[in-house]
Amino acid sequence: MKETKRRRVHEGGTVIVGRPAFKEYMAGLRRGWTESPERVDEDERLSRDLGSDGHFDELEVSPVSSSDDFADAEPIPTPSRLPPSHPPGLYSPLSTARPPAPFAQGTRDPGADVPPPASLPPQPPLLLVPFVNLVGIKLVPLMLWDFFNERHKVRAGAEAAYKLVSCAMRPFERTDLDFGTSAEGYYKPSTAAVPADIQKARAEYYKSLPEKLATARALAHREREPTKLEIETPPPTEVELRAERLKKETRWRADERGWEVVCPDTPVEWDDRWEGALEVFVDPPAERWQ
C-alpha cells in the first residue's frame, strides 16, 4: 500500500505558482531533508526562551516594617529567591492547555540520532508556473491592461496544464533557480520595510508591557482596589499577558522567517546533494502530437 501511494505521488507532480512559492518550497525541501528529524515542540522552546529574557522578572521589594495591615506581607519573590513561577511544561502560563509533547519529559527522541540522508530521495516533478502579483498605485496601469487582456493569462494556464498532461520532463538545472526573478521587481516598495515594521511593533509592545504587568500584579497582590473602569473591564492578568506575548512573538518570528525566505535578496535554496533528484515539466516535442 505504501509503495502504491509513493508511486502515485511520483506519477503526479507539484505545481508551483510564482517565485515566492518556489522559494518556500525549496526552503521546505532543504529543511525537511537536511535537518534532524527530531520532533521539537516549537511553542515549548519559545516559552523557555521568553521565560529567561527578563521581561517578566519581578522587582525586589523590601518588607513593610510597620503595624499596618501589610506588616506581615512578604516581599515579592524574584527568580533568584524562589523557583520560577512559570516552569516550562504543561502548566506553564506560556504554554497552551494541551498534553505535553512526546518526549517532553526528559526522554530523548529517537529521531535525534537519525542522520539526514546523504542525497535527496526522488521527488515529484515540478511544474513552474510564472505569476506576477500586481499590487500598488503605481501598477494600476498594468492592472487595467491585465483586466482587458485576460486571454494572456488563460493561455498561460492552458500551456501549463498542457505540460502537466503531456508528462514531458527534464532534469532540474541550476538555471531553473532563476525562475520568476522578474516578478520580484513588481513587489511594493513597502515590503522592504517588513523587518523594520515588525521591530517597531515589538518595541511598542514591550514599551507598554511594564505598566500592564504592574497593574496585573498590583491587583493580584491586593496592593490596591480595582478602579470602576477595571471592574467593568478587567485588565489582563499576568498569565494572560504571558500568553499574549507568546502569541505575538510567535507571529512576529514567523513573519520574520517568512520574509527572509521570499525577500528578493534571498536566493533560492539549493544543495549539491540534490543533483539528479529533481525534474521539471517542459513543453513536449512538437512531433509527438502530430
C-alpha positions, 0 to 999 in steps of 0.5 A: 500500500505504501509503495502504491501511494509513493508511486502515485505521488511520483506519477503526479507532480507539484505545481508551483505558482510564482517565485515566492512559492518556489522559494518556500518550497525549496526552503521546505525541501532543504529543511525537511531533508537536511535537518534532524528529524527530531520532533521539537515542540516549537511553542515549548522552546519559545516559552523557555526562551521568553521565560529567561529574557527578563521581561517578566522578572519581578522587582525586589521589594523590601518588607513593610516594617510597620503595624499596618495591615501589610506588616506581615506581607512578604516581599515579592519573590524574584527568580533568584529567591524562589523557583520560577513561577512559570516552569516550562511544561504543561502548566506553564502560563506560556504554554497552551492547555494541551498534553505535553509533547512526546518526549517532553519529559526528559526522554530523548527522541529517537529521531535525534540520532537519525542522520539526514540522508546523504542525497535527496530521495526522488521527488515529484516533478515540478511544474513552474508556473510564472505569476506576477502579483500586481499590487500598488498605485503605481501598477494600476496601469498594468492592472487595467491592461491585465483586466482587458487582456485576460486571454494572456493569462488563460493561455498561460494556464492552458500551456501549463496544464498542457505540460502537466498532461503531456508528462514531458520532463527534464532534469532540474538545472541550476538555471531553473533557480532563476525562475520568476526573478522578474516578478520580484521587481513588481513587489511594493516598495513597502515590503522592504520595510517588513523587518523594520515594521515588525521591530517597531511593533515589538518595541511598542509592545514591550514599551507598554508591557511594564505598566500592564504587568504592574497593574496585573500584579498590583491587583493580584497582590491586593496592593490596591482596589480595582478602579470602576473602569477595571471592574467593568473591564478587567485588565489582563492578568499576568498569565494572560499577558504571558500568553499574549506575548507568546502569541505575538512573538510567535507571529512576529518570528514567523513573519520574520522567517517568512520574509527572509525566505521570499525577500528578493535578496534571498536566493533560492535554496539549493544543495549539491546533494540534490543533483539528479533528484529533481525534474521539471515539466517542459513543453513536449516535442512538437512531433509527438502530437502530430 
